[in-house]
Amino acid sequence: MIIFGTKGYLYQLAILTLVCGRCGNPAAHTLRKRVTKFTLFFVPLFPISTKYATQCTFCGAEQSVTKEQADQLLVQGAGAGQPYGQQYGSPQQQPHQH
């Protein structure tokens, strides 16, 4: 019997102050990276998808962004004195999907 599936990891890359497209408030937004990895016998082997998104801490709206947009936001955040590419804590694990 071979056991395989996927496991998701969620990384918080930065907290940025942006104007929300949904509620219009200038609020803190978290920039997140979600990586889904293929697992074999519960060992993560390689990433099969990587997605980036920002989420408004005021209204909770989430917006997908490309890797290039995420990199640009990190550079802008670093210029404003915010940490560049800093990961806060350990990745949050998502449940297995078989």
C-alpha positions as CSV (number, residue, x, y, z in Angstrom):
1,M,0.0,0.0,0.0
2,I,1.4,3.4,-1.0
3,I,0.2,6.4,0.9
4,F,0.3,9.7,-0.9
5,G,-1.4,13.1,-0.9
6,T,-0.8,16.8,-0.5
7,K,-0.1,19.0,2.5
8,G,-0.5,22.8,2.5
9,Y,1.8,25.3,4.2
10,L,0.8,28.9,4.9
11,Y,3.6,31.5,5.3
12,Q,3.0,35.1,6.4
13,L,5.6,37.1,4.5
14,A,4.8,40.7,5.7
15,I,2.2,43.0,7.1
16,L,1.7,46.1,4.9
17,T,-0.5,49.1,5.1
18,L,-2.6,49.3,2.0
19,V,-6.0,50.8,0.9
20,C,-8.5,47.9,0.7
21,G,-10.2,47.6,-2.6
22,R,-13.4,46.3,-0.9
23,C,-13.9,48.5,2.1
24,G,-11.8,51.5,1.1
25,N,-10.0,51.7,4.5
26,P,-6.3,52.2,4.7
27,A,-5.6,49.1,6.9
28,A,-3.0,46.6,7.6
29,H,-2.9,43.7,5.1
30,T,-1.1,40.4,5.5
31,L,0.9,39.2,2.6
32,R,0.7,35.4,2.6
33,K,2.2,32.6,0.5
34,R,0.4,29.2,0.3
35,V,2.5,26.3,-0.8
36,T,1.0,22.9,-1.6
37,K,3.4,20.0,-1.5
38,F,3.1,16.4,-2.8
39,T,3.6,13.9,0.1
40,L,4.6,10.2,0.0
41,F,4.2,8.3,3.2
42,F,3.5,11.6,5.0
43,V,6.9,13.1,3.9
44,P,6.6,16.3,1.9
45,L,8.6,15.9,-1.3
46,F,8.2,18.8,-3.7
47,P,5.9,21.8,-4.2
48,I,3.1,21.4,-6.7
49,S,1.6,24.9,-6.4
50,T,2.5,28.2,-4.9
51,K,-0.1,31.0,-4.5
52,Y,0.2,34.5,-3.1
53,A,-2.6,36.7,-1.6
54,T,-3.2,39.8,0.5
55,Q,-5.9,39.9,3.2
56,C,-7.3,43.0,4.8
57,T,-7.3,42.9,8.6
58,F,-10.2,45.3,8.7
59,C,-12.9,43.6,6.6
60,G,-11.2,40.2,5.9
61,A,-11.3,40.5,2.1
62,E,-8.6,38.4,0.4
63,Q,-7.1,39.2,-3.0
64,S,-4.9,36.9,-5.1
65,V,-1.6,38.5,-6.3
66,T,1.1,37.1,-8.7
67,K,4.6,36.3,-7.5
68,E,5.9,39.4,-9.2
69,Q,3.3,41.6,-7.4
70,A,4.2,39.9,-4.1
71,D,7.9,40.6,-4.6
72,Q,7.1,44.2,-5.4
73,L,5.0,44.6,-2.3
74,L,7.8,43.1,-0.2
75,V,10.3,45.6,-1.7
76,Q,7.9,48.5,-1.1
77,G,7.4,47.3,2.5
78,A,11.1,47.1,3.1
79,G,11.5,50.7,1.9
80,A,8.9,51.7,4.4
81,G,10.8,50.1,7.3
82,Q,8.8,46.9,7.3
83,P,10.5,43.5,7.4
84,Y,11.5,42.1,4.0
85,G,10.5,38.5,3.5
86,Q,10.4,37.8,7.2
87,Q,8.4,34.8,8.1
88,Y,6.5,35.1,11.4
89,G,6.5,31.8,13.3
90,S,6.2,28.4,11.7
91,P,4.0,27.6,8.7
92,Q,0.4,26.7,9.4
93,Q,-0.4,23.2,8.2
94,Q,-3.5,22.4,6.3
95,P,-5.2,19.0,6.6
96,H,-4.3,16.1,4.3
97,Q,-6.2,15.6,1.0
98,H,-6.1,12.1,-0.5
